[in-house]
Amino acid sequence: MRFTITISLMIVGGLLYTGCAATMPVHYYTIQPAIQPAVQPASPPANSGMPDGLILLVGEIATPAALQDGRIHYRVGANETGAYEYHRWVVRPGSMVRNSLKRALRASGKYQRVLDAGSSASGDYLVRGSLEEFGEVDNASVQSVISLQVELVDTKTNRNVWDHLFERQEPVSSKTVGDVVQSLDRNLQRVVSDAAAEIDKFLETRR
């Protein structure tokens, strides 16, 4: 009887714990860097650019499996990793990076068009990449970290003509998930701005 009572209490306790965990709210976050052209004319077209400029296609940004589950990830030191179960992205990091890079390239005003890569789209160069790290890192201080490999493919020859690794850390003001997201927002804006500038610089030599 005593054994039975003990087991029953354990089951009730487990159900109560499960009920509490189930009621915890999930918080969702997104990043939309406000990248604007350096000189912005009044009421510009949505995708204004050089009429005789190159056409860029922006393809997928590949991500490791760990970044595809929607949770906001963190790393402690060099090896330990984890994720916040109740803090998630609205859009997966690979898509956020792709959209931000597309906006940055459009904002430069140096291209005829900047389009999403697809079966019906044609252009001069394909921009694609891989996102290796996108989250919080806890060392001596808390920072956000982004590691993004970007490459250019000449669509006429299907050859990779340029690639570059962009790695950057940005301080986090205090250790809350909201502060981490704000730091990632600033970090991503800087990374995609740098990437767009380097792409511009390279393509200037091929025009």
BAMARPA-884447 format. One record per residue (C-alpha): residue number from 1; chain; x, y, z. Coordinates in Angstrom, 2 decimals, padded with zeros to 5 digits. Example, Ala and Ser with C-alpha at 12.3 -4.5 7.8 and 13.67 -1.06 7.14 Angstrom:
<pt num="1" cadena="A" u="012.30" v="-004.50" w="007.80"/>
<pt num="2" cadena="A" u="013.67" v="-001.06" w="007.14"/>
! end
This chain:
<pt num="1" cadena="A" u="000.00" v="000.00" w="000.00"/>
<pt num="2" cadena="A" u="002.81" v="002.42" w="000.92"/>
<pt num="3" cadena="A" u="004.54" v="001.62" w="-002.35"/>
<pt num="4" cadena="A" u="001.29" v="002.22" w="-004.25"/>
<pt num="5" cadena="A" u="000.75" v="005.60" w="-002.56"/>
<pt num="6" cadena="A" u="004.30" v="006.69" w="-003.36"/>
<pt num="7" cadena="A" u="003.89" v="005.81" w="-007.03"/>
<pt num="8" cadena="A" u="000.54" v="007.62" w="-007.14"/>
<pt num="9" cadena="A" u="002.08" v="010.78" w="-005.67"/>
<pt num="10" cadena="A" u="004.89" v="010.65" w="-008.21"/>
<pt num="11" cadena="A" u="002.39" v="010.37" w="-011.05"/>
<pt num="12" cadena="A" u="000.30" v="013.29" w="-009.72"/>
<pt num="13" cadena="A" u="003.44" v="015.38" w="-009.26"/>
<pt num="14" cadena="A" u="004.55" v="014.61" w="-012.79"/>
<pt num="15" cadena="A" u="001.16" v="015.58" w="-014.20"/>
<pt num="16" cadena="A" u="001.23" v="018.87" w="-012.29"/>
<pt num="17" cadena="A" u="004.71" v="019.64" w="-013.59"/>
<pt num="18" cadena="A" u="003.65" v="018.80" w="-017.13"/>
<pt num="19" cadena="A" u="000.59" v="021.04" w="-016.77"/>
<pt num="20" cadena="A" u="002.75" v="023.97" w="-015.60"/>
<pt num="21" cadena="A" u="005.22" v="023.49" w="-018.44"/>
<pt num="22" cadena="A" u="002.40" v="023.34" w="-020.97"/>
<pt num="23" cadena="A" u="001.05" v="026.74" w="-019.85"/>
<pt num="24" cadena="A" u="004.36" v="028.58" w="-020.23"/>
<pt num="25" cadena="A" u="003.99" v="031.12" w="-023.07"/>
<pt num="26" cadena="A" u="006.20" v="030.89" w="-026.13"/>
<pt num="27" cadena="A" u="007.73" v="034.21" w="-027.17"/>
<pt num="28" cadena="A" u="008.39" v="034.87" w="-030.85"/>
<pt num="29" cadena="A" u="010.94" v="037.28" w="-032.35"/>
<pt num="30" cadena="A" u="011.91" v="038.59" w="-035.74"/>
<pt num="31" cadena="A" u="014.65" v="040.75" w="-037.25"/>
<pt num="32" cadena="A" u="014.03" v="043.38" w="-039.90"/>
<pt num="33" cadena="A" u="017.05" v="045.69" w="-040.24"/>
<pt num="34" cadena="A" u="016.04" v="049.10" w="-041.57"/>
<pt num="35" cadena="A" u="018.62" v="049.39" w="-044.37"/>
<pt num="36" cadena="A" u="018.12" v="052.47" w="-046.55"/>
<pt num="37" cadena="A" u="020.05" v="053.90" w="-049.51"/>
<pt num="38" cadena="A" u="022.60" v="056.58" w="-048.63"/>
<pt num="39" cadena="A" u="020.73" v="059.08" w="-050.85"/>
<pt num="40" cadena="A" u="017.02" v="058.37" w="-051.08"/>
<pt num="41" cadena="A" u="014.97" v="060.27" w="-053.67"/>
<pt num="42" cadena="A" u="011.37" v="061.18" w="-052.93"/>
<pt num="43" cadena="A" u="008.96" v="058.27" w="-053.53"/>
<pt num="44" cadena="A" u="011.42" v="055.90" w="-055.29"/>
<pt num="45" cadena="A" u="010.19" v="052.79" w="-057.10"/>
<pt num="46" cadena="A" u="010.12" v="049.66" w="-054.93"/>
<pt num="47" cadena="A" u="013.15" v="048.13" w="-056.70"/>
<pt num="48" cadena="A" u="014.80" v="051.09" w="-058.41"/>
<pt num="49" cadena="A" u="018.30" v="050.58" w="-059.79"/>
<pt num="50" cadena="A" u="020.53" v="051.20" w="-062.80"/>
<pt num="51" cadena="A" u="018.57" v="050.60" w="-066.05"/>
<pt num="52" cadena="A" u="021.64" v="049.05" w="-067.68"/>
<pt num="53" cadena="A" u="023.02" v="047.42" w="-064.54"/>
<pt num="54" cadena="A" u="023.50" v="043.78" w="-063.67"/>
<pt num="55" cadena="A" u="020.66" v="041.57" w="-062.50"/>
<pt num="56" cadena="A" u="021.35" v="039.65" w="-059.28"/>
<pt num="57" cadena="A" u="019.51" v="036.56" w="-058.12"/>
<pt num="58" cadena="A" u="019.53" v="035.90" w="-054.37"/>
<pt num="59" cadena="A" u="019.35" v="032.21" w="-053.59"/>
<pt num="60" cadena="A" u="018.99" v="030.14" w="-050.46"/>
<pt num="61" cadena="A" u="021.10" v="030.63" w="-047.35"/>
<pt num="62" cadena="A" u="021.83" v="027.11" w="-046.14"/>
<pt num="63" cadena="A" u="021.78" v="026.47" w="-042.40"/>
<pt num="64" cadena="A" u="022.79" v="023.53" w="-040.20"/>
<pt num="65" cadena="A" u="020.00" v="021.40" w="-038.77"/>
<pt num="66" cadena="A" u="020.37" v="023.01" w="-035.33"/>
<pt num="67" cadena="A" u="019.25" v="026.39" w="-036.70"/>
<pt num="68" cadena="A" u="016.19" v="025.02" w="-038.48"/>
<pt num="69" cadena="A" u="013.96" v="024.21" w="-035.49"/>
<pt num="70" cadena="A" u="012.94" v="027.82" w="-034.81"/>
<pt num="71" cadena="A" u="014.47" v="028.09" w="-031.33"/>
<pt num="72" cadena="A" u="016.96" v="030.85" w="-030.44"/>
<pt num="73" cadena="A" u="020.32" v="029.20" w="-029.86"/>
<pt num="74" cadena="A" u="023.22" v="029.95" w="-027.55"/>
<pt num="75" cadena="A" u="026.77" v="028.70" w="-027.10"/>
<pt num="76" cadena="A" u="028.73" v="028.59" w="-023.84"/>
<pt num="77" cadena="A" u="032.47" v="028.74" w="-024.39"/>
<pt num="78" cadena="A" u="033.83" v="026.79" w="-027.33"/>
<pt num="79" cadena="A" u="031.82" v="023.58" w="-027.10"/>
<pt num="80" cadena="A" u="028.57" v="023.64" w="-025.13"/>
<pt num="81" cadena="A" u="025.45" v="024.60" w="-027.10"/>
<pt num="82" cadena="A" u="021.77" v="024.85" w="-026.28"/>
<pt num="83" cadena="A" u="018.49" v="026.53" w="-027.21"/>
<pt num="84" cadena="A" u="015.76" v="028.52" w="-025.47"/>
<pt num="85" cadena="A" u="012.67" v="026.30" w="-025.61"/>
<pt num="86" cadena="A" u="010.18" v="029.15" w="-025.13"/>
<pt num="87" cadena="A" u="011.92" v="031.80" w="-027.25"/>
<pt num="88" cadena="A" u="011.63" v="031.23" w="-031.00"/>
<pt num="89" cadena="A" u="012.05" v="032.96" w="-034.33"/>
<pt num="90" cadena="A" u="008.99" v="033.81" w="-036.42"/>
<pt num="91" cadena="A" u="011.07" v="033.18" w="-039.56"/>
<pt num="92" cadena="A" u="014.03" v="030.81" w="-039.69"/>
<pt num="93" cadena="A" u="017.45" v="032.49" w="-039.54"/>
<pt num="94" cadena="A" u="018.41" v="031.47" w="-043.10"/>
<pt num="95" cadena="A" u="015.35" v="033.27" w="-044.49"/>
<pt num="96" cadena="A" u="015.96" v="036.35" w="-042.33"/>
<pt num="97" cadena="A" u="019.54" v="036.59" w="-043.58"/>
<pt num="98" cadena="A" u="018.46" v="036.11" w="-047.20"/>
<pt num="99" cadena="A" u="015.82" v="038.86" w="-046.95"/>
<pt num="100" cadena="A" u="018.23" v="041.25" w="-045.24"/>
<pt num="101" cadena="A" u="020.94" v="040.63" w="-047.85"/>
<pt num="102" cadena="A" u="018.43" v="041.17" w="-050.64"/>
<pt num="103" cadena="A" u="017.38" v="044.53" w="-049.13"/>
<pt num="104" cadena="A" u="020.99" v="045.62" w="-048.71"/>
<pt num="105" cadena="A" u="021.83" v="044.84" w="-052.35"/>
<pt num="106" cadena="A" u="018.73" v="046.66" w="-053.56"/>
<pt num="107" cadena="A" u="019.52" v="049.66" w="-051.35"/>
<pt num="108" cadena="A" u="022.89" v="050.14" w="-053.05"/>
<pt num="109" cadena="A" u="021.09" v="051.23" w="-056.25"/>
<pt num="110" cadena="A" u="023.87" v="049.69" w="-058.36"/>
<pt num="111" cadena="A" u="021.87" v="046.93" w="-059.99"/>
<pt num="112" cadena="A" u="019.12" v="046.85" w="-062.55"/>
<pt num="113" cadena="A" u="017.20" v="044.35" w="-060.44"/>
<pt num="114" cadena="A" u="017.72" v="042.16" w="-057.37"/>
<pt num="115" cadena="A" u="015.40" v="039.15" w="-057.48"/>
<pt num="116" cadena="A" u="014.68" v="035.94" w="-055.61"/>
<pt num="117" cadena="A" u="016.30" v="033.02" w="-057.39"/>
<pt num="118" cadena="A" u="013.71" v="030.71" w="-058.90"/>
<pt num="119" cadena="A" u="012.92" v="028.52" w="-061.88"/>
<pt num="120" cadena="A" u="011.58" v="031.44" w="-063.93"/>
<pt num="121" cadena="A" u="014.08" v="034.12" w="-062.85"/>
<pt num="122" cadena="A" u="017.15" v="034.91" w="-064.95"/>
<pt num="123" cadena="A" u="020.08" v="037.11" w="-064.07"/>
<pt num="124" cadena="A" u="023.80" v="037.69" w="-064.39"/>
<pt num="125" cadena="A" u="024.95" v="036.42" w="-060.99"/>
<pt num="126" cadena="A" u="023.54" v="034.19" w="-058.27"/>
<pt num="127" cadena="A" u="024.20" v="035.23" w="-054.67"/>
<pt num="128" cadena="A" u="023.98" v="032.35" w="-052.21"/>
<pt num="129" cadena="A" u="025.58" v="031.32" w="-048.94"/>
<pt num="130" cadena="A" u="025.60" v="029.32" w="-045.74"/>
<pt num="131" cadena="A" u="024.92" v="030.48" w="-042.20"/>
<pt num="132" cadena="A" u="027.11" v="028.58" w="-039.76"/>
<pt num="133" cadena="A" u="026.31" v="030.42" w="-036.54"/>
<pt num="134" cadena="A" u="023.51" v="032.79" w="-035.53"/>
<pt num="135" cadena="A" u="022.80" v="033.27" w="-031.85"/>
<pt num="136" cadena="A" u="024.16" v="034.09" w="-028.41"/>
<pt num="137" cadena="A" u="027.64" v="033.27" w="-027.20"/>
<pt num="138" cadena="A" u="028.60" v="033.36" w="-023.51"/>
<pt num="139" cadena="A" u="032.28" v="033.81" w="-022.78"/>
<pt num="140" cadena="A" u="033.71" v="036.48" w="-020.48"/>
<pt num="141" cadena="A" u="030.78" v="038.62" w="-021.65"/>
<pt num="142" cadena="A" u="027.53" v="037.96" w="-023.50"/>
<pt num="143" cadena="A" u="027.59" v="038.67" w="-027.24"/>
<pt num="144" cadena="A" u="025.68" v="037.80" w="-030.36"/>
<pt num="145" cadena="A" u="027.61" v="036.00" w="-033.08"/>
<pt num="146" cadena="A" u="027.03" v="035.62" w="-036.82"/>
<pt num="147" cadena="A" u="029.13" v="033.52" w="-039.18"/>
<pt num="148" cadena="A" u="028.02" v="033.83" w="-042.80"/>
<pt num="149" cadena="A" u="029.72" v="032.47" w="-045.93"/>
<pt num="150" cadena="A" u="028.62" v="034.27" w="-049.11"/>
<pt num="151" cadena="A" u="029.47" v="033.35" w="-052.70"/>
<pt num="152" cadena="A" u="028.76" v="034.60" w="-056.21"/>
<pt num="153" cadena="A" u="028.07" v="032.31" w="-059.13"/>
<pt num="154" cadena="A" u="028.30" v="033.48" w="-062.75"/>
<pt num="155" cadena="A" u="025.04" v="032.17" w="-064.20"/>
<pt num="156" cadena="A" u="026.45" v="032.04" w="-067.74"/>
<pt num="157" cadena="A" u="029.24" v="029.65" w="-066.81"/>
<pt num="158" cadena="A" u="027.78" v="028.24" w="-063.55"/>
<pt num="159" cadena="A" u="031.17" v="028.86" w="-061.92"/>
<pt num="160" cadena="A" u="031.83" v="030.24" w="-058.46"/>
<pt num="161" cadena="A" u="033.70" v="033.51" w="-059.09"/>
<pt num="162" cadena="A" u="033.85" v="034.98" w="-055.57"/>
<pt num="163" cadena="A" u="033.32" v="033.96" w="-051.95"/>
<pt num="164" cadena="A" u="033.94" v="035.49" w="-048.56"/>
<pt num="165" cadena="A" u="033.39" v="034.56" w="-044.90"/>
<pt num="166" cadena="A" u="031.85" v="037.24" w="-042.69"/>
<pt num="167" cadena="A" u="032.18" v="036.65" w="-038.95"/>
<pt num="168" cadena="A" u="031.20" v="039.24" w="-036.40"/>
<pt num="169" cadena="A" u="030.33" v="039.54" w="-032.71"/>
<pt num="170" cadena="A" u="028.20" v="042.29" w="-031.17"/>
<pt num="171" cadena="A" u="027.88" v="043.07" w="-027.43"/>
<pt num="172" cadena="A" u="024.62" v="042.29" w="-025.61"/>
<pt num="173" cadena="A" u="023.59" v="044.98" w="-023.12"/>
<pt num="174" cadena="A" u="022.19" v="042.50" w="-020.57"/>
<pt num="175" cadena="A" u="021.42" v="038.80" w="-020.54"/>
<pt num="176" cadena="A" u="017.79" v="038.70" w="-021.58"/>
<pt num="177" cadena="A" u="016.61" v="037.07" w="-024.78"/>
<pt num="178" cadena="A" u="015.14" v="040.38" w="-025.95"/>
<pt num="179" cadena="A" u="018.56" v="042.04" w="-025.60"/>
<pt num="180" cadena="A" u="020.16" v="039.14" w="-027.51"/>
<pt num="181" cadena="A" u="017.66" v="039.62" w="-030.35"/>
<pt num="182" cadena="A" u="018.37" v="043.36" w="-030.50"/>
<pt num="183" cadena="A" u="022.10" v="042.63" w="-030.62"/>
<pt num="184" cadena="A" u="021.56" v="040.10" w="-033.43"/>
<pt num="185" cadena="A" u="019.51" v="042.73" w="-035.29"/>
<pt num="186" cadena="A" u="022.41" v="045.23" w="-035.16"/>
<pt num="187" cadena="A" u="024.92" v="042.50" w="-035.94"/>
<pt num="188" cadena="A" u="023.01" v="041.24" w="-038.99"/>
<pt num="189" cadena="A" u="022.57" v="044.75" w="-040.37"/>
<pt num="190" cadena="A" u="026.34" v="045.27" w="-040.21"/>
<pt num="191" cadena="A" u="027.15" v="041.84" w="-041.68"/>
<pt num="192" cadena="A" u="024.83" v="042.17" w="-044.69"/>
<pt num="193" cadena="A" u="025.98" v="045.76" w="-045.27"/>
<pt num="194" cadena="A" u="029.59" v="044.55" w="-045.35"/>
<pt num="195" cadena="A" u="028.63" v="041.66" w="-047.63"/>
<pt num="196" cadena="A" u="026.76" v="043.94" w="-050.06"/>
<pt num="197" cadena="A" u="029.72" v="046.36" w="-050.13"/>
<pt num="198" cadena="A" u="032.19" v="043.56" w="-050.90"/>
<pt num="199" cadena="A" u="029.93" v="042.19" w="-053.65"/>
<pt num="200" cadena="A" u="029.64" v="045.69" w="-055.13"/>
<pt num="201" cadena="A" u="033.42" v="046.10" w="-055.04"/>
<pt num="202" cadena="A" u="034.02" v="042.79" w="-056.79"/>
<pt num="203" cadena="A" u="031.40" v="043.29" w="-059.49"/>
<pt num="204" cadena="A" u="032.74" v="046.79" w="-060.27"/>
<pt num="205" cadena="A" u="035.81" v="045.05" w="-061.68"/>
<pt num="206" cadena="A" u="033.67" v="042.89" w="-064.01"/>
<pt num="207" cadena="A" u="031.39" v="045.52" w="-065.48"/>
! end
